[in-house]
């Protein structure tokens, strides 16, 4: 079991956030996140909205219907979340 799941439980939002952290230098899109996490497109869309609202994730339009997402590395909260993720993965089996 993943260290974050041990602490916070498995939720769709945690799954999406973990996916974005693990690919923090790679912009992605809803379908890509859905495919990599096994979540539905609708679930990813629903849980990424609060991450965007908090400033942890940014979105940019790409074409008429596609949006690109990536972690907002200029946001202090983003950096704290990444730091926590990295540290917790080092100490929790």
N, C-alpha and C positions, 0 to 999 in steps of 0.2 A: 504494500500500500504506500502511496506517495506521502511524504511527510506533511504536506499541507492538508491532505485528506484526513490524516490521523488527528490533526488539531481541529480543523474547521468542518470536516465532513465533505462529502462529494456533492458539489452543486454545479449547475451549468455555468454560473458566473465564474466560479473558481476554475473550472476547466478551461474556459475561454481565456481568462487572465493568465493562467499557467502556460497556455499555448502561445500567447503573445510574448510572455517573458522569455520563453525558450527560443523564440525567433525574433528577439527584440531589434535586430538590425535588418529585418526583412519585412517590408510592407506586405500586407495580405488583404484578402477580401472575404466576404461572408461565406461564400461557397467553399473557399479554401479552408477556413477555420472549421466549418461544418464537416468537411471531408476528413480533416486531420483529427478531429475530436470525437467523431461519431455522433455529434449532436445534429438535430435538424436545423435547416436554414432558419426557420422561424424562431427556434430557441436561441440561436446565436444572435439574431437580430434583436430579440427581446432583452438579452442579458448584456449586450454590448452598449446599449443606450445609457445606462447609468455610469458605465466606465468612461464614456465620452463626456457625459455631464459633469463628472468629477475632474475632468481634465487629464486623466491618466492615459486615455487613448484619444488619438486624433483621427479624424476621417477627412478624406478629400474625394470629391467626385472624380470619376474616371469614366468618361463616356456618358451616355444618357442614363443608364440604370445601375452602373457599377460604382461602388464606393471602396476606396482603399483605406485600410486601417493600419496604424502602427502605434507603438507606445510613444508617449510624449516625453522624451528624455529631458526636456526643459522644465518639466513639472517636478517640484520637490517631492511630492507624494509618490510619483512614479519611481523615483530613485530610491525612496525609502522602502517601497514595496519590493523592488528588485533586490535591494540589500537584505531585507528580511528573508526573501525567498532563498537567496544564496546561502545565507547563514543557517537557516533552518535545515536546508538540505545537507549541510556539513555535519550537523550535530544529531539529527534524528535519523534513526535507521529505518 
